[in-house]
Amino acid sequence: MGGTSMRELPPAERPRERLLNQGANALKTTELLAILLRTGTAERPVLELAEFLLNHFGSLEALSRAPVGELARIKGIGQAKAIGLKAAFALAARLARSEAEARPIDTSADVARLLGEEMRLLDYESVRVLCLNAKHKVLAVEEVTRGILNESLFHPREAFRPALARQAHAVILVHNHPSGNPDPSDADIAVTRQMKEAGKLLQIELLDHVILGAPQAEAGKNYFSFKDEGLL
């Protein structure tokens, strides 16, 4: 039995037609997801399937981080739709990054705009260094290690190597907490101190260390900045 498609909805209620007539911003998140999914199942029409996905994972952000295999196991999704969803989320993250790269990185909020969408898709901890020129424009973004940021496993030379290669004026250390809580650990604090001292020796300033968490429904920042908190 074939899946239930948006063609079975009255024209005025079809997400595609509403997007054409009213623009994407007029659509609910479930409607945008329904356009990507295209069809539902005999038991669950496409709009209901989109709503089920959001409820099942708890939020759009959690859905964006779900592995392809986990998505594909949901009835009505399958591998092809799961791949399509992951591609859409990845494109959105890259667009956010490309727009942010065009501007100087002067604040922790700029860092969050640059890498927040992309790194919140990760289910592992990634440590990256932003290499900046004298005007704080991005020269490069390099992943220097994966896994828990621990001073016994991480050496500042790993972060400063790409900065030296690109003759960077300054760097910003960035990593994510897949748990969603951006508060720094003791190891995060220790690594930041090591990076600050190494930067002084190399004459490459460590401007900030930003830890990216997950978006929180009740306001408040979803990242932690050592500079903002007076720890640099």
Phi, psi and omega in degrees: 000131184287162180283159179275124184254174180288345179296337182279352177277153172303142183311320183291343183257355182286128182303321181297315180295321179295323177295318179296319186273330187240348181093157184297327183293343180279347184271146173287163178301320180297325180289321177295319177297321181298324178297319178292322183285326177074309182227157174251219177234175179298325181274335188225101178303162189301321179293324177291324177296318178298317179293323178298319179301313180297318180291322182297318182268344175096335180193164177295323180296317179295322176298318182295335181269351183294135178296153180305316182299320180292319177296317185296334182283347180284130182300127180099351180259289180075174187294316184298314180292322179299316178296319179298319178295315180298321179296319180296317179294320180294321178296319178298319179294319180292325177296316179300320181291317182295324178292320181289327181295337182285349182245156175298150178260098185250341184224167176296329178296324176297320179296316180298321178292324183290313189241351185303308183298318182292313187282339176285351174281345187278142175256015176224164181275126180240133179250122184232156177237131173268122176262123185240149174273187184295337178264009179067025171276150185284123173270323181193156171236116185239132170280125184255340175193161174237151181106182184298132179283104184231132184297339179279345182247342186249133178241138181305332182300331179296323181279325183274347180302309178295330179293319178293320181297328182258008180053047182290145177278327182206165178224158171230127177272136182223133168212164184249154172248103181302338178296338181099341180271116185275000182299138184285146174272173176300322179294321178300318181293318181295317179296320179299318178297317178298317180296319180298315180293319179296322178297322178298317181294321183273353183061038173235110188288134169274105184284325184192163168231116185247128177254123182265128176253211179250151177303140180244138185294328185262062177048197182081152181289145176260025176210163178238131180243121177296325179293313182299327183271006178073025181259008178233000000 
